[in-house]
C-alpha cells in the first residue's frame, strides 16, 4: 500500500498554479456506455478547464464502447486502459487509477463518475488509497481558479439539509467525486471525435476474485433513467397483487416500475426497484406513487420528479403534500380503471 501511495503522491503532487483538468470514469456494461456517465461529464465541465474520459476494461469491451465515448461533446482526450484483468469492475483491481492516466497528460485536478453502484464501490477505495476524501453524491460543483479550491454541495439527512464542502489543493491533491445524476443534465453527443490515447495499466494484485453475477433482467425502461416511473407501496399487500396491478399500469404508460422499501421488505417487489434514501434516486418527467404514504426516506429518492401524482385512500397521507396531482381512492379500483382509460386514449 505504501508503494502505491507514493506513486500517487508523485503523480498528483503539487497542483501549483496549473489550471483545472478533469477526468471522467466511463461506466459501461455489455458493450454499451452507461448513460449516467454523461451526467458526470456535465459536472466535470462545470469545473472548467480540460475534460477527458477514461475507459477501463478488456480489449473487446473498450473497443465496443470507444466510438460512442469519442462522440461525447467537449472531450479533450479519451484514455483507454485495457487489460483482461479488468473484465469485471472490482474496486480492488481498479485502484490502479491512482497513478495511471494522469502521468501521460499532466496531473488532473478532479476525477468524476456518476454516483452509481460502480462508483460507490470503486471511488471510496481509490480515495482511501490516495489519502484524500471521496466527495460523494454531489449536486453542484464550483472551482475557483484563483484559490485552487473547489466547492461542492451534497444532500444529507435524506435530502433535508444540503451540505457545503470546500476542498483545497493543500489538503486534497485531487477531487475524487461522484455525481448525483439527477442534478446535472446529460452531456450532448455529436462531438468531433476526441483523440484516443492508450495508457498502460495493470490490475492491482488482489486476493478478491470475481466468481459470478446474477442480474435481474427486464424489458421495461431502466428505473434510474426512465422518463416515467410508477411505484407501488405496502398497500399492494402481496407480490401477486403488486404484479397484477402495477405491471399493466406501467405498460400503459411505457413506464419503469419502482417500489417503496416497505413493499420491497415485504417481498412484493425486487430490491433493485426500491426508490428512496437507501434505494435509487430518480427524477423522471412523471412519477406516480401508488399506495405509498410519503415517508421522508421515500421522498429523498423521488421528490425532484417533474410531475408527481399520488393515489392513496388516505386524504391526509404526507405524499399529497408534495404531489402535483392527487387521487384519493382505493388503488385496487382506481389503478385498473386508469390503466384501461390510458390504453383506450
Ligand atoms: P406505508 O407507510 O405503510 O404506506 C402505505 C400507504 O398506502 C398509506 O398511506 C395508506 O393510506 C395507503 N393505502 C393502504 N391501502 C390502500 C388502498 N387500498 N388504496 C390506496 N392507498 C392505500 N422507504 C422507501 O420507500 N425507500 C427507502 O429508500 C427507504 N429508506 C429508509 C432508510 C431508513 C434508514 C429508514 C429508517 C427507513 C427507510 N424507508 C425507506 C422506510 C420509510 O420510512 C417507510 O417506512 C416506507 O417508505 C413506507 O412505505 P409505504 O409508503 O409503502 O408504506
Boltz pocket constraint, residues with backbone or C-beta under 6 A from the ligand:
constraints:
  - pocket:
      binder: B
      contacts: [[A, 232], [A, 233], [A, 234], [A, 235], [A, 259], [A, 260], [A, 261], [A, 262], [A, 263], [A, 274], [A, 275], [A, 276], [A, 277], [A, 278], [A, 279], [A, 280], [A, 290], [A, 291], [A, 292], [A, 293], [A, 294], [A, 295], [A, 296], [A, 297], [A, 298], [A, 301], [A, 311], [A, 312], [A, 313], [A, 314], [A, 317], [A, 329], [A, 330], [A, 331], [A, 332]]
      max_distance: 6.0
